[in-house]
Amino acid sequence: MKQFYPIIKVLSPLLICGALGVEIWTLYALQTGSPSPPLPTGLFWFERFALTAHAVEGVVASLFAKSREQSPIPYGLYTFFVGTVGLLELLEQPASL
């Protein structure tokens, strides 16, 4: 599994930034009365699920970061963008007492 970490670390931030862009576009369209982005409904649900899952992983990483001698906010943001890989890397580190 670890052989895929470099690929995931490149693709995941790109996809999360794209998902954030779609959400911003959608919110802008709702505020201005413009047409919504012309994307399939299933894609909206998928990107919202991904954003939610990554947000939860980021919060969990922030909570565990201090015990692994990491800074909580930067590591939470890192985990938000790379997803489960960041959380797994954090949990592999030994906990400090």
MDAnalysis code that builds the backbone (N, CA, C; Angstrom):
import MDAnalysis as mda
import numpy as np

u = mda.Universe.empty(291, n_residues=97, atom_resindex=np.repeat(np.arange(97), 3), trajectory=True)
u.add_TopologyAttr("name", ["N", "CA", "C"] * 97)
u.add_TopologyAttr("resid", np.arange(1, 98))
u.add_TopologyAttr("resname", ["MET", "LYS", "GLN", "PHE", "TYR", "PRO", "ILE", "ILE", "LYS", "VAL", "LEU", "SER", "PRO", "LEU", "LEU", "ILE", "CYS", "GLY", "ALA", "LEU", "GLY", "VAL", "GLU", "ILE", "TRP", "THR", "LEU", "TYR", "ALA", "LEU", "GLN", "THR", "GLY", "SER", "PRO", "SER", "PRO", "PRO", "LEU", "PRO", "THR", "GLY", "LEU", "PHE", "TRP", "PHE", "GLU", "ARG", "PHE", "ALA", "LEU", "THR", "ALA", "HIS", "ALA", "VAL", "GLU", "GLY", "VAL", "VAL", "ALA", "SER", "LEU", "PHE", "ALA", "LYS", "SER", "ARG", "GLU", "GLN", "SER", "PRO", "ILE", "PRO", "TYR", "GLY", "LEU", "TYR", "THR", "PHE", "PHE", "VAL", "GLY", "THR", "VAL", "GLY", "LEU", "LEU", "GLU", "LEU", "LEU", "GLU", "GLN", "PRO", "ALA", "SER", "LEU"])
u.atoms.positions = np.array([
    [0.820, -1.201, 0.000],
    [0.000, 0.000, 0.000],
    [0.858, 1.256, 0.000],
    [1.974, 1.230, 0.729],
    [2.813, 2.423, 0.831],
    [3.404, 2.847, -0.510],
    [3.485, 1.955, -1.466],
    [4.022, 2.330, -2.774],
    [3.086, 3.284, -3.516],
    [1.812, 3.347, -3.094],
    [0.852, 4.249, -3.722],
    [0.794, 5.617, -3.036],
    [1.447, 5.767, -1.883],
    [1.400, 7.036, -1.150],
    [1.830, 8.226, -2.003],
    [2.944, 8.145, -2.749],
    [3.339, 9.314, -3.549],
    [2.295, 9.703, -4.596],
    [1.660, 8.730, -5.207],
    [0.631, 9.013, -6.213],
    [-0.577, 9.655, -5.546],
    [-0.969, 9.112, -4.410],
    [-2.123, 9.646, -3.677],
    [-1.834, 11.063, -3.200],
    [-0.588, 11.309, -2.759],
    [-0.223, 12.635, -2.260],
    [-0.242, 13.698, -3.352],
    [-0.179, 13.296, -4.591],
    [-0.276, 14.243, -5.706],
    [-1.729, 14.385, -6.170],
    [-2.405, 13.260, -6.358],
    [-3.768, 13.296, -6.893],
    [-4.799, 13.830, -5.906],
    [-4.693, 13.448, -4.658],
    [-5.703, 13.842, -3.681],
    [-5.823, 15.355, -3.514],
    [-4.713, 16.089, -3.334],
    [-4.875, 17.546, -3.218],
    [-5.476, 18.180, -4.464],
    [-5.131, 17.660, -5.624],
    [-5.708, 18.197, -6.862],
    [-7.219, 17.979, -6.897],
    [-7.649, 16.777, -6.531],
    [-9.078, 16.472, -6.540],
    [-9.834, 17.242, -5.453],
    [-9.229, 17.388, -4.283],
    [-9.881, 18.142, -3.206],
    [-9.995, 19.617, -3.599],
    [-8.960, 20.172, -4.207],
    [-9.048, 21.564, -4.681],
    [-10.135, 21.702, -5.750],
    [-10.259, 20.704, -6.612],
    [-11.332, 20.722, -7.605],
    [-12.706, 20.664, -6.951],
    [-12.832, 19.826, -5.928],
    [-14.106, 19.721, -5.207],
    [-14.436, 21.031, -4.504],
    [-13.435, 21.666, -3.910],
    [-13.660, 22.963, -3.277],
    [-14.084, 24.002, -4.318],
    [-13.464, 23.937, -5.487],
    [-13.834, 24.850, -6.570],
    [-15.275, 24.665, -7.011],
    [-15.716, 23.429, -7.109],
    [-17.105, 23.148, -7.498],
    [-18.061, 23.675, -6.433],
    [-17.712, 23.498, -5.161],
    [-18.565, 24.007, -4.081],
    [-18.643, 25.533, -4.114],
    [-17.502, 26.183, -4.326],
    [-17.500, 27.647, -4.409],
    [-18.316, 28.119, -5.606],
    [-18.165, 27.439, -6.725],
    [-18.918, 27.769, -7.933],
    [-20.420, 27.618, -7.677],
    [-20.794, 26.547, -7.019],
    [-22.201, 26.298, -6.716],
    [-22.754, 27.365, -5.777],
    [-22.008, 27.696, -4.730],
    [-22.453, 28.732, -3.801],
    [-22.574, 30.087, -4.497],
    [-21.625, 30.397, -5.366],
    [-21.685, 31.648, -6.121],
    [-22.921, 31.678, -7.020],
    [-23.187, 30.543, -7.675],
    [-24.351, 30.461, -8.552],
    [-25.648, 30.639, -7.764],
    [-25.717, 30.062, -6.581],
    [-26.911, 30.219, -5.754],
    [-27.092, 31.663, -5.291],
    [-26.004, 32.329, -4.952],
    [-26.081, 33.708, -4.461],
    [-26.449, 34.702, -5.558],
    [-25.971, 34.452, -6.766],
    [-26.179, 35.415, -7.856],
    [-27.338, 35.059, -8.768],
    [-27.917, 33.900, -8.577],
    [-29.011, 33.475, -9.443],
    [-28.531, 32.946, -10.783],
    [-27.231, 32.696, -10.902],
    [-26.660, 32.130, -12.122],
    [-27.007, 30.643, -12.209],
    [-26.855, 30.066, -13.396],
    [-27.092, 28.624, -13.495],
    [-26.019, 27.841, -12.733],
    [-26.417, 26.733, -12.157],
    [-25.485, 25.871, -11.433],
    [-24.501, 25.239, -12.406],
    [-23.374, 24.772, -11.889],
    [-22.401, 24.105, -12.764],
    [-23.048, 22.924, -13.490],
    [-22.764, 22.778, -14.774],
    [-23.391, 21.691, -15.553],
    [-22.712, 20.345, -15.323],
    [-22.850, 19.831, -14.119],
    [-22.246, 18.549, -13.761],
    [-23.328, 17.587, -13.293],
    [-23.106, 16.286, -13.468],
    [-24.099, 15.307, -13.002],
    [-24.310, 15.384, -11.491],
    [-25.528, 15.125, -11.066],
    [-25.878, 15.182, -9.647],
    [-25.030, 14.216, -8.826],
    [-24.754, 13.039, -9.361],
    [-23.935, 12.055, -8.650],
    [-22.552, 12.575, -8.335],
    [-22.009, 13.394, -9.228],
    [-20.696, 13.968, -8.996],
    [-20.727, 14.942, -7.825],
    [-21.813, 15.724, -7.700],
    [-21.960, 16.625, -6.563],
    [-21.983, 15.850, -5.249],
    [-22.731, 14.755, -5.213],
    [-22.807, 13.965, -3.979],
    [-21.465, 13.331, -3.645],
    [-20.757, 12.873, -4.671],
    [-19.455, 12.251, -4.455],
    [-18.461, 13.261, -3.901],
    [-18.412, 14.467, -4.504],
    [-17.448, 15.455, -4.022],
    [-17.804, 15.961, -2.636],
    [-19.074, 16.041, -2.322],
    [-19.466, 16.455, -0.972],
    [-19.116, 15.389, 0.059],
    [-19.295, 14.129, -0.313],
    [-18.888, 13.035, 0.574],
    [-17.381, 13.075, 0.793],
    [-16.614, 13.266, -0.280],
    [-15.154, 13.313, -0.168],
    [-14.700, 14.479, 0.710],
    [-15.297, 15.645, 0.515],
    [-14.939, 16.801, 1.338],
    [-15.263, 16.548, 2.812],
    [-16.412, 15.940, 3.069],
    [-16.799, 15.643, 4.449],
    [-15.846, 14.626, 5.077],
    [-15.527, 13.573, 4.344],
    [-14.618, 12.544, 4.861],
    [-13.239, 13.134, 5.134],
    [-12.742, 13.955, 4.224],
    [-11.433, 14.568, 4.416],
    [-11.453, 15.553, 5.588],
    [-12.556, 16.256, 5.774],
    [-12.674, 17.181, 6.904],
    [-12.637, 16.417, 8.224],
    [-13.342, 15.303, 8.297],
    [-13.336, 14.483, 9.521],
    [-11.927, 13.949, 9.777],
    [-11.255, 13.478, 8.736],
    [-9.881, 12.985, 8.895],
    [-8.949, 14.102, 9.365],
    [-9.147, 15.297, 8.843],
    [-8.330, 16.435, 9.264],
    [-8.529, 16.771, 10.724],
    [-9.772, 16.717, 11.190],
    [-10.055, 16.988, 12.601],
    [-9.430, 15.910, 13.481],
    [-9.569, 14.662, 13.096],
    [-8.974, 13.561, 13.871],
    [-7.455, 13.722, 13.918],
    [-6.846, 14.055, 12.792],
    [-5.392, 14.258, 12.757],
    [-4.980, 15.413, 13.654],
    [-5.772, 16.477, 13.666],
    [-5.465, 17.614, 14.537],
    [-5.504, 17.211, 16.011],
    [-6.452, 16.369, 16.352],
    [-6.572, 15.925, 17.738],
    [-5.417, 15.018, 18.159],
    [-4.925, 14.190, 17.250],
    [-3.845, 13.262, 17.567],
    [-2.460, 13.870, 17.361],
    [-2.355, 14.980, 16.653],
    [-1.061, 15.536, 16.277],
    [-0.205, 15.897, 17.485],
    [-0.799, 16.485, 18.484],
    [-0.042, 16.923, 19.664],
    [0.643, 15.734, 20.348],
    [-0.050, 14.603, 20.432],
    [0.535, 13.428, 21.079],
    [1.643, 12.796, 20.235],
    [1.737, 13.165, 18.971],
    [2.777, 12.652, 18.074],
    [3.838, 13.721, 17.796],
    [3.854, 14.770, 18.635],
    [4.807, 15.869, 18.530],
    [4.733, 16.580, 17.176],
    [3.522, 16.785, 16.686],
    [3.269, 17.528, 15.457],
    [2.410, 18.730, 15.805],
    [2.482, 19.740, 14.966],
    [1.643, 20.917, 15.153],
    [0.232, 20.592, 14.656],
    [-0.799, 20.776, 15.475],
    [-2.150, 20.334, 15.124],
    [-2.745, 20.968, 13.857],
    [-2.671, 22.279, 13.722],
    [-3.335, 22.925, 12.578],
    [-2.665, 22.574, 11.249],
    [-1.334, 22.707, 11.123],
    [-0.727, 22.313, 9.843],
    [-0.938, 20.838, 9.507],
    [-0.846, 19.978, 10.521],
    [-1.027, 18.553, 10.218],
    [-2.482, 18.238, 9.884],
    [-3.420, 18.933, 10.521],
    [-4.826, 18.754, 10.170],
    [-5.103, 19.196, 8.738],
    [-4.517, 20.320, 8.334],
    [-4.682, 20.784, 6.947],
    [-4.036, 19.822, 5.955],
    [-2.840, 19.350, 6.295],
    [-2.162, 18.370, 5.442],
    [-3.041, 17.131, 5.262],
    [-3.588, 16.646, 6.360],
    [-4.438, 15.460, 6.295],
    [-5.726, 15.741, 5.536],
    [-6.277, 16.949, 5.663],
    [-7.464, 17.300, 4.892],
    [-7.186, 17.150, 3.398],
    [-6.026, 17.601, 2.956],
    [-5.735, 17.551, 1.528],
    [-5.283, 16.183, 1.032],
    [-4.537, 15.418, 1.830],
    [-4.088, 14.106, 1.347],
    [-4.962, 12.952, 1.822],
    [-5.823, 13.197, 2.803],
    [-6.776, 12.184, 3.233],
    [-6.191, 11.150, 4.168],
    [-6.607, 9.939, 3.984],
    [-6.259, 8.841, 4.879],
    [-4.756, 8.622, 4.970],
    [-4.039, 8.905, 3.905],
    [-2.583, 8.724, 3.917],
    [-1.952, 9.560, 5.025],
    [-2.358, 10.806, 5.160],
    [-1.824, 11.661, 6.214],
    [-2.154, 11.130, 7.590],
    [-3.355, 10.635, 7.756],
    [-3.758, 10.077, 9.040],
    [-2.970, 8.809, 9.352],
    [-2.767, 7.955, 8.366],
    [-1.979, 6.740, 8.583],
    [-0.532, 7.068, 8.925],
    [0.043, 8.061, 8.234],
    [1.414, 8.469, 8.546],
    [1.520, 8.973, 9.984],
    [0.542, 9.727, 10.414],
    [0.546, 10.255, 11.777],
    [0.439, 9.133, 12.801],
    [-0.455, 8.196, 12.555],
    [-0.670, 7.114, 13.518],
    [0.484, 6.120, 13.559],
    [1.339, 6.107, 12.511],
    [2.520, 5.240, 12.518],
    [3.596, 5.769, 13.446],
    [3.563, 7.072, 13.722],
    [4.561, 7.663, 14.603],
    [4.266, 7.263, 16.040],
    [5.317, 7.042, 16.840],
    [5.078, 6.676, 18.241],
    [4.492, 7.850, 19.024],
    [3.599, 7.534, 19.921],
    [2.975, 8.564, 20.754],
    [3.933, 8.948, 21.869],
    [3.974, 10.250, 22.167],
    [4.807, 10.700, 23.289],
    [3.934, 10.746, 24.542],
    [4.522, 10.448, 25.628],
    [3.779, 10.412, 26.895],
    [3.806, 11.722, 27.604],
])
